[in-house]
Amino acid sequence: MNRKQFLSLSSLGFAAASCGIVGTNRSLKNLAIQLYTVRDAVSKDLEKTLERLAFLGFKNLEIYGYNGTFFGKNRIEFKSILKNTGLKVISSHHRTGITDKKNGTFLQNWEKTLEDLSFICSKYAVCSYLSEAERTLENYSKLPEVLENAGEISKQNGIQLAYHNHDFEFMRMDEENNYYDFILKNTSPDLVKMELDLYWISKAGLDPLTYFEKYPERFPLWHVKDMQKDTKNFTEIGNGTIDFKRIFEAKEKAGLEYWFLEQDFGDKDIFESLSISKKYIKENGFFFK
């Protein structure tokens, strides 16, 4: 091992220690939320929103919107807010940059993004969404390479890359594949994990367990949200049609490490919805190890 490699490994070890992740046991009983769920509250007062989530019992976050700052805060300011509220960032959502040429995307200053994510102790960086302009055969064809390259750089910085789905990835690409299978088949299981959104795959009419069998241990992250029976709109966990008990029984086959409660929209105050979902989660302890 040369001096450069030693210093690199030493710095990673120091960062891990400062994040409190050395030798820790990853438990699923730490309630986590995708912060996009409370985006309106975040836009008004970030710290008060995080305090409210902490009061409700949330411990971990998945964040969104990094563009060189975290919700308008530099990394020192944001880490201070996390410390004050007792919350930890597990994962962060990002775009590819194929059509969206902005900071925080895989193709624009990605190493700087990873430095900031490491500073706040995030373990995952996730491709969050493909805009309509990106959903062309040409762009899908080069997406695996974009993900692989971003995943390689992420791995070198101690962060795992993952891909988050909606329903459009399950459209047919050709006679053999839908777009989701194409991504899975053409990316390294080590460099590109998947964040499976249980709502969107269910809305597309597909079974998560089928994918757990085809690609075991490829799905360390999940988005957990429910779907209304008639409208197929978002609803509180337990108020819809998704059989979470059946899905969570397959968590080891999936390789699940963390899951995030999310509700994109609803017909109630979002914090009331969170309380309903939390009550169902507590009453059905099958969510936890």
Secondary structure, 3 states (H helix, E strand, C coil): CCHHHHHHHHHHHHHHHHCCCCCCCCCCCCCEEEHHHHHHHHHHCHHHHHHHHHHHCCCEEEECCCCCCECCECHHHHHHHHHHHCCEEEEEEECCCCCCCCCCCCCCCHHHHHHHHHHCCCCEEEECCCCHHHCCHHHHHHHHHHHHHHHHHHHHCCCEEEEECCCHHHCECCCCCEHHHHHHHCCCCCCEEEEEEHHHHHHCCCCHHHHHHHCCCCCCEEEECEECCCCCCEECCCCCCCCHHHHHCCHHHHCCCEEEECCCCCCCCHHHHHHHHHHHHHHCHHHCC
